[in-house]
Amino acid sequence: MYDSENIFAKIIRGEIPCDKVYEDDKVLAFNDISPAAAKHVLVIPKGDYISFDDFAANADGAEVSNFFAKVKQIANDIGLSGSGYRLITNHGSDASQTVPHFHVHILGGQALGGLIPGDANVR
């Protein structure tokens, strides 16, 4: 069940401020308060989705398509399309999902190395 008191729900409602990068009626993007790269933006749908699984199962095709088109647009708008970027979304405790609201991390602005810390061969 969706927790409407999670931090992202509060950010969407304007109860907690954020360093906004993009917003429309369906999507909000903002700079991460603890960046893991030179550029680190979180992109969230404004709907009540707990995780990627929830979003993929319950959002309609137009919403899913629009969301990922906005992720691409935001990556381009913040200057990452040329040099490259990484998208990360976590689902569940084993993946270290800490906020129960579906979100995508856009990371870039520097060489990011391998997918798993310490393993430059994993690509």
N, C-alpha and C positions, 0 to 999 in steps of 0.2 A: 504494500500500500504506500502511495506517495506521501511523504512527510512535507506538508506545506510550510513547515517552520525551518527547513534547511536553509543554509546561508545563501544559496543561489536563488531560492524562491524569494527570500527577503531582498536580495539585490534587484531582482526583476520588479518587485513591488516598490522599489525606491526607499526601503527602510534602512538599507545599508548602502553607503556610497561606493562607487567603483570608478576606476580610471577608464572610462568608456572609449572604445575604439570604433564601434559600429552599433547601431540599433535601428530596427524597424519593428513592425507589429508582430513579427514571428521569431526574431533572432536578436540576441544581445551578445556583444563581444567586448571584452575588457582585458586590460593588462593584468597578469598574474601578480599577486602581492609578494610572492616568493619566487621570482623567475629562475628557471633552470637553464636558461640560455639568454643570449644577448636580447633576443626578442621572444617573448612568451605571452601569447594571448589565449584566453579561454573563450570558446564560442559555445553558447547554450541556446537551445530552443526555449521559447517562452511557455511551451506546454508542460504539463505535469508528467514528465518521463523520468523514471528512476535511473535507467541505464541504457546502453546501446541496445541490448536485447529488448527492453521495453519499447524503446523508440521504434526499432525495426518492426516489431510485432504489432504495434498499436497506432502509429502515425500513418496517415494515408500517404500514398505514393507522391502526391504533389508536395506535401510537407517535407518528406525525406529528401526529395530532389531539390527543393528550394534551400533546405538547410545546407546540403553539401555544396550547392552552387555558391552560397554565401560564404562558406568556409574558404573556397577557392578565391572568391573576390577579396575577402579580407586579407588572405595571404599575399595577394597581389598588391592590395592597397598599402600594406605595411612594408612593401619592398622586398619580399622574399621569393617571388616567382623565379627570378633570374638565377639566384645563387642556390636555391633549394631550401626545403623545410621538411620537418617531420610532423606528422599528425599522430597524436596518441589519444586513445580513449580507454578507460579502465572499466571493467565490469566485475563487480563483486570483490570480496575481501582478499582472495588470492592474488588479484591484480592490483591491490592497494587502492581501490576506489574509496575515497574518504568523504565525498559529498554525494548523497543519494539523489542526484539530479544529473541526467545525461549531459555530458559536455565533452568537447574536443579541445585538446591542447594543440596550438600551433607553435612550434619551436623552430628557431632559426637565427640568422644573423651571425653565425659562427659555424665552424666545422663541428659536427655533433658526434662523430665517432661511430662505433658499433651500436647495435640496437640494445645490447645488454651491457651495462657499465663493466668495464674491464675486459671486454671481449671485442677487440677491433675487427675480428674476422666474421662476426655475425652481421650480415647485411640483408 
